[in-house]
């Protein structure tokens, strides 16, 4: 049986991207309230919710 993470199926989840990449993505969208979820760069097994 293959294991999978439910978080990988969440549309706002972007995986292991940097803070700089996050800022570029949200800046390109350019709308207040735009958000995404990414893996934390500093804490294992945690996520960061990033909001413009």
C-alpha positions, 0 to 999 in steps of 0.5 A, a space after each residue: 500500500 502506497 503512503 501519501 500525505 493529505 496535505 499534498 492534495 490541498 490546492 494552496 500547498 506548494 511544498 518545499 519552496 523558499 521564502 523568496 519564492 513564496 514572495 514572488 508567487 504572492 507578489 505575482 498574484 497581487 491581491 490582498 488575502 492571497 495565500 499559500 501553504 509551504 513546508 517550513 525551512 527551519 522546523 521539520 514536519 511543520 508548515 507555514 501559512 503565508 498571506 499577502 
